[in-house]
Amino acid sequence: IIALEIQEGKEAMATQKYMQEWKKTGTAQVLRLTEPWHGTGRVINADAALASVTTAEACRTYGMHFTGLVKTATTKFPMDHFKHHEYKEQGDHHVLTATINGHPYMACGWSDSTRKHFIYTHNTTLEGNPHGKRRWREIDSDDVSGTEVCIRYTKRPKVVEDYFESAKVVDVHNHARQAGLSLETAWNTQRWDHRVTLLGIIETDAYHMWYTFHPQGKNWSHADFTEGIAEALLAFETGSKTRLKTTLAKHSSDNIDNCDAKGLPHNFQPLNTLPQYTGKKKHRTRALRRCSICSSLATYYCTVCSNVEQDKIVSVCGLASKRGSECIVKHTLL
């Protein structure tokens, strides 16, 4: 998520930029949020809350293309025609075209389990990849009875495929932020900007960038990434760089058997990243060793204090465990 806008109420939003020109709140909001891309020819995909023929016209006026799912904003849209159109079978589509100010506009009706209607200014209605839906069906034969999972495929045009592939991005982001990070369950705050915007969205965006662009990104789950971020911040807070070296010198002890790298900044990585545990990822299980501090099962290790070649691994509890932060602090201060 790279842009968002706070809804301040009907009267306040009526005074915002582009409202005087286009008169529609959704259209003006799309134009404000996409200002960095005006004139670039990029494609804007909008859900039913923002999609309309007016929004499509506005996007073309400002040098962008548009695809949107039309439900209630039917001004200038031939909804009555599509409602009475007869489709031969599920997956069929029907298209109407128009030209406004020299720009082509297409209205598409698609027969799914419920009819769906789109307004778009680009793309094609050539056949795209079919949409698969998971369904259960009963099995009743002489050998076996019960139910089994099957996939029912519905054909769809390319424009519909591209729209739904794009439309799910926000839902995927919300799921990662709410079901994965779940910051609101751990931080008791009434500040929505702290709970959602400041940390939730930024952390989820950072994870998606890590997953996409970092060479090892696909080997990390969202939980691993969150723990890594927390531990990095914790290490910084407890004394990175000069402060860390001073703290280590102050707390160093000759009685520590597990740590051979006194005076160096600690770095924590999941045990799954070790060569002997790489196969664990395929089975969705975590590598475990005894924590060097509390002797509980740990999922992380210190790369500075460990000697991988000699299989001398200094394990430390991750932040997700009950004593994780305590063990990491104690190990950092060793």
C-alpha positions in Angstrom: 0.0 0.0 0.0 1.6 3.2 -1.2 -1.2 5.7 -0.7 -4.2 6.2 1.5 -6.7 8.9 2.3 -8.7 9.5 5.5 -12.4 9.9 5.0 -13.4 13.1 6.9 -17.1 13.1 6.3 -19.4 14.2 3.5 -19.1 18.0 3.9 -15.3 17.9 4.3 -14.7 15.6 1.4 -16.9 17.8 -0.9 -14.3 20.5 -0.7 -11.4 18.3 -1.7 -9.4 18.6 -5.0 -11.2 17.5 -8.2 -14.7 17.6 -6.6 -15.6 20.8 -8.4 -14.6 19.4 -11.7 -16.1 15.9 -11.5 -18.8 16.2 -8.8 -18.4 12.6 -7.6 -16.6 11.7 -4.4 -15.2 8.4 -5.7 -13.9 9.9 -8.9 -12.2 12.7 -7.1 -10.6 10.3 -4.6 -9.2 8.1 -7.4 -7.6 11.1 -9.0 -6.1 12.4 -5.8 -4.6 9.0 -4.9 -3.2 8.4 -8.4 -1.7 11.9 -8.9 1.9 10.6 -9.1 0.9 8.5 -12.1 -1.1 11.1 -14.1 -0.1 11.0 -17.7 1.8 7.7 -17.4 -0.7 5.4 -19.1 -0.8 3.1 -16.1 -3.9 1.0 -15.4 -6.1 1.8 -12.4 -8.2 -1.1 -11.1 -11.1 0.0 -8.8 -13.7 -1.9 -6.8 -17.4 -1.1 -6.9 -17.1 1.7 -4.3 -15.1 3.8 -6.8 -15.9 2.4 -10.2 -18.1 4.2 -12.7 -18.1 5.5 -16.2 -17.3 9.0 -14.8 -14.2 7.6 -13.1 -13.1 5.9 -16.3 -13.6 9.3 -18.1 -11.6 11.1 -15.5 -8.7 8.6 -15.7 -8.5 8.9 -19.5 -8.6 12.7 -19.2 -5.5 12.5 -16.9 -3.6 10.1 -19.1 -4.4 6.8 -17.4 -6.5 3.7 -18.2 -9.2 2.2 -16.0 -10.9 -1.0 -15.1 -13.7 -1.2 -12.6 -16.5 -3.5 -11.3 -19.8 -1.7 -11.6 -22.6 -2.4 -9.1 -24.6 0.7 -8.0 -22.9 3.6 -9.9 -24.7 2.9 -13.1 -25.0 6.5 -14.6 -24.1 6.2 -18.3 -23.6 2.5 -17.9 -26.0 0.2 -19.8 -27.0 -1.9 -16.8 -30.6 -2.5 -18.0 -29.3 -4.0 -21.2 -27.0 -6.4 -19.4 -29.7 -7.5 -16.9 -32.0 -8.6 -19.7 -29.2 -10.2 -21.8 -29.5 -14.0 -22.0 -26.2 -15.9 -21.7 -26.0 -19.4 -23.1 -23.9 -20.8 -20.2 -21.9 -19.8 -17.2 -18.7 -18.1 -18.2 -20.1 -16.4 -21.3 -19.6 -12.6 -21.7 -21.2 -9.8 -23.6 -19.5 -6.5 -24.6 -20.8 -3.0 -25.6 -18.5 -0.3 -26.8 -18.7 3.5 -27.0 -16.5 6.5 -27.9 -16.4 9.5 -25.7 -14.2 12.5 -26.6 -12.2 10.3 -29.0 -11.5 7.6 -26.4 -13.0 4.1 -26.6 -14.9 2.7 -23.6 -16.0 -0.9 -23.2 -18.8 -2.3 -20.9 -18.5 -6.0 -20.3 -21.0 -8.4 -18.7 -19.8 -11.8 -17.4 -22.0 -14.6 -16.4 -20.5 -16.2 -13.2 -22.6 -17.7 -10.4 -23.9 -14.1 -10.2 -23.6 -11.6 -13.1 -20.7 -9.2 -12.9 -20.3 -6.0 -14.9 -17.2 -4.1 -15.8 -16.2 -0.7 -17.3 -12.8 -0.6 -18.9 -10.7 1.5 -21.4 -8.1 -1.1 -22.4 -7.4 -4.8 -22.5 -9.2 -7.5 -24.5 -12.0 -10.0 -24.2 -10.0 -12.9 -25.7 -10.3 -16.0 -23.5 -8.2 -15.8 -20.4 -7.2 -18.4 -17.8 -10.3 -20.0 -16.3 -11.4 -19.3 -12.7 -11.2 -22.3 -10.4 -13.5 -22.7 -7.4 -13.0 -25.4 -4.8 -16.1 -27.5 -4.2 -17.1 -30.6 -2.3 -18.9 -33.4 -4.0 -20.4 -36.7 -2.7 -19.0 -40.1 -3.6 -21.4 -43.0 -3.6 -20.1 -46.2 -5.2 -19.8 -49.8 -4.3 -16.2 -49.4 -3.2 -16.2 -46.0 -1.3 -18.6 -43.4 -0.1 -18.1 -39.9 1.3 -17.0 -36.6 -0.1 -14.0 -35.3 -2.0 -12.7 -31.9 -3.0 -13.0 -31.0 -6.7 -12.2 -27.8 -8.7 -14.9 -26.4 -10.8 -13.5 -24.1 -13.6 -15.4 -21.2 -15.2 -14.1 -19.6 -18.3 -13.6 -15.8 -18.3 -12.2 -13.2 -20.7 -8.8 -11.7 -20.2 -10.1 -8.4 -18.9 -12.0 -10.2 -16.1 -8.9 -12.3 -15.2 -6.6 -9.3 -15.0 -9.1 -7.4 -12.9 -9.5 -10.1 -10.2 -5.8 -10.8 -10.1 -5.3 -7.1 -9.3 -8.3 -6.7 -7.0 -7.1 -9.3 -4.5 -3.9 -7.4 -3.7 -5.6 -5.3 -1.0 -7.2 -8.3 0.6 -3.9 -10.2 0.6 -2.2 -7.2 2.3 -5.0 -7.0 4.9 -4.8 -10.7 5.6 -1.0 -10.5 6.1 -1.4 -7.5 8.4 -4.4 -8.7 10.4 -4.0 -12.5 10.5 -0.2 -12.6 10.2 1.1 -9.5 12.2 -2.0 -9.1 14.4 -0.4 -6.0 16.0 -3.7 -4.9 17.4 -3.8 -8.0 19.7 -0.4 -7.3 21.2 -0.4 -3.5 21.4 -3.2 -2.0 23.5 -3.6 1.4 21.9 -6.5 3.5 20.8 -4.5 5.3 18.2 -5.5 3.8 14.8 -2.5 5.4 13.1 -0.2 3.6 15.5 -2.0 0.2 15.2 -2.7 0.2 11.5 -0.8 2.8 9.5 2.4 3.6 11.3 3.5 0.0 11.9 1.0 -2.4 10.5 1.0 -1.3 6.9 4.7 -0.3 6.9 5.8 -3.7 8.3 3.6 -5.7 5.9 4.9 -3.6 2.9 8.4 -4.2 4.1 7.8 -8.0 4.3 6.3 -8.1 0.8 9.4 -6.2 -0.6 11.7 -8.5 1.3 9.8 -11.6 0.0 9.9 -10.3 -3.6 13.3 -8.7 -4.0 15.7 -10.3 -1.4 17.6 -13.4 -2.5 16.5 -15.3 0.6 13.1 -13.7 0.9 11.1 -16.7 -0.2 12.7 -18.8 2.6 11.2 -16.5 5.3 7.7 -16.7 6.5 6.0 -13.5 7.7 6.5 -14.6 11.3 10.2 -15.1 10.7 10.4 -11.6 9.2 8.5 -10.0 12.0 10.7 -11.7 14.6 13.8 -10.6 12.7 12.7 -7.0 12.6 11.9 -7.1 16.3 15.2 -8.6 17.2 17.1 -6.2 15.1 15.3 -3.3 16.8 15.9 -4.8 20.2 19.6 -5.3 19.4 19.8 -1.7 18.3 18.0 -0.5 21.4 20.2 -2.5 23.8 23.3 -1.0 22.3 24.4 -1.2 18.7 27.7 0.1 17.3 29.6 2.0 20.0 27.1 1.5 22.8 27.0 -2.2 22.1 30.8 -2.6 22.2 30.9 -0.6 25.5 28.1 -2.8 27.0 29.8 -6.0 25.9 33.1 -4.9 27.4 31.4 -4.1 30.7 29.4 -7.3 30.9 31.9 -9.8 29.4 32.8 -12.7 31.5 35.4 -15.5 31.2 32.8 -18.0 32.6 30.7 -18.0 29.4 31.3 -21.3 27.6 29.0 -20.9 24.7 30.2 -17.6 23.3 33.6 -17.2 21.6 33.0 -13.8 19.9 33.0 -11.3 22.8 33.0 -7.7 21.7 31.2 -8.2 18.4 27.6 -7.2 17.6 25.3 -10.2 17.8 23.2 -11.3 14.9 20.2 -13.6 15.1 18.9 -15.8 12.3 16.3 -18.7 12.2 17.8 -22.1 12.7 16.0 -23.1 9.4 18.6 -21.1 7.5 21.4 -23.4 8.6 22.4 -26.0 5.9 21.5 -29.0 8.0 17.9 -27.7 8.4 17.1 -26.4 5.0 14.9 -29.5 4.3 12.7 -28.6 7.3 11.1 -25.8 5.3 9.6 -28.2 2.8 7.6 -29.9 5.6 6.5 -26.6 7.2 8.2 -27.5 10.5 10.8 -25.5 12.4 14.2 -26.5 13.4 14.6 -26.6 17.2 17.6 -26.6 19.6 18.0 -25.9 23.3 18.3 -22.2 24.2 21.8 -21.4 25.5 20.2 -19.1 28.2 17.1 -20.9 29.5 17.4 -24.4 27.9 13.9 -24.2 26.3 13.4 -25.2 22.7 14.7 -22.3 20.6 14.2 -21.5 16.9 17.0 -18.9 16.4 20.8 -18.9 16.8 23.5 -16.2 17.0 25.6 -16.2 13.8 28.5 -14.4 15.6 28.8 -16.8 18.5 28.2 -20.0 16.6 30.6 -22.0 14.6 28.6 -23.7 11.8 31.5 -25.7 10.5 32.1 -27.4 13.9 28.4 -27.7 14.5 28.7 -25.5 17.6 25.4 -23.6 17.5 24.5 -21.1 20.1 20.7 -21.1 20.1 18.5 -18.4 21.5 14.7 -18.2 22.0 12.8 -16.2 19.4 10.6 -13.3 20.4 7.5 -15.4 19.8 8.3 -17.5 22.8 7.4 -16.5 26.4 11.0 -15.7 27.4 12.2 -14.7 24.0 13.0 -11.1 24.6 14.6 -11.9 28.0 16.9 -14.5 26.5 17.9 -12.2 23.6 18.7 -9.3 26.0 20.7 -11.6 28.3 22.6 -13.1 25.3 23.3 -9.6 23.9 24.7 -8.4 27.2 27.0 -11.4 27.5 
